[in-house]
Amino acid sequence: LTPEVGEHVEPANELEFDHDDFFYLVPGIYKGLLMENPNMMFLCEGVTDMPLHDIDVHAWWLLASMVGDVPIPSLEQMQNVQRDMVLRGMQIPFVRRLLDVNYYQALLDAHSTGDGDDEDPWWDSFHNDNAVALEQEAKQFVFDCHAQDMLEAKYPLQFLDTATGTLNPTCQRLIQMLLEGDVFRGAMVTTKETKKWLTFRDIDPTNFQSLVTGTPVAPLPGHWIDLPDNDTDNTVVVEQQQ
C-alpha cells in the first residue's frame, strides 16, 4: 500500500491489540499465561477463524506448559516474543491497519475525495486481486504464529515444516480454503435468478477437503435456504459421499 500512503507513516504512540482479525494480544498475558504469575492461566480462542481448533491447540499448549514439555519463559523472554510479533505485524499492511490508527487514517485520507461521497477503496474489495493477495499475506502471518504454538504443544496435526521454518502444504491448503470462503462471502454478487436463494453457505465445495484424510466435503443436496429443518436427508448424503 506504499503508493497509497507514501514511504513512511509515523506509527501511533499506542497500538491497538484487541482484534478479531489477524492479531490478538492482551497486555500482560503470554499465550494464556499471566506474565507476572504464570501459574494463572487463561484458555481462549485465537484469530485463525477456527475457534474450536484455536481452543484445542491452546489447551494442548497450556497442558504442555503445566507438565514441563514447554519451558515457561522468563518475563523478559515473553516480552521479547510479543515485541517481535508486533514488529512483524507492523510490516504487513492488513495487520498494521488494525494495530496502528495513524496508518489506518493515512489509508482513509489517501482514498477520501473530501466530498463525503467516497466509494469503498480497492483494498476493501474482494473483487480486487491485490486486495485478495494482501488478505492472504495477513493469513500467512496468523498461521506462522499459530504453527509455532502447535509445534511447541506437540499437537497431533502440524502446520510447520521444521526443516525450512515455513508453513507446510497442509497449512497452505487450509489458508487457500479459508481465503476462498472469504472471497465468496465478500465478493458474492446475486443475479435476478440467484437473489432469492443465494447465501454464503451455497459456496461451491469443490476445493474443500479434510486436512487429515483428503476426503472432499459433501455438497448440499440443494440451496441452503430450501433445506428442511430436519437434517436426516443431509446425513444420508454425507454417508453416500464417504
Salt bridges, closest charged atoms under 4 A:
GLU10 OE1 - HIS8 NE2 3.02
ASP49 OD2 - LYS139 NZ 3.42
ASP100 OD2 - ARG96 NH2 2.84
ASP124 OD1 - ARG97 NH1 2.95
GLU135 OE2 - LYS139 NZ 3.78
ASP144 OD2 - ARG88 NH2 3.83
ASP149 OD1 - LYS31 NZ 2.87
GLU152 OE1 - LYS31 NZ 3.28
ASP182 OD2 - LYS139 NZ 2.72
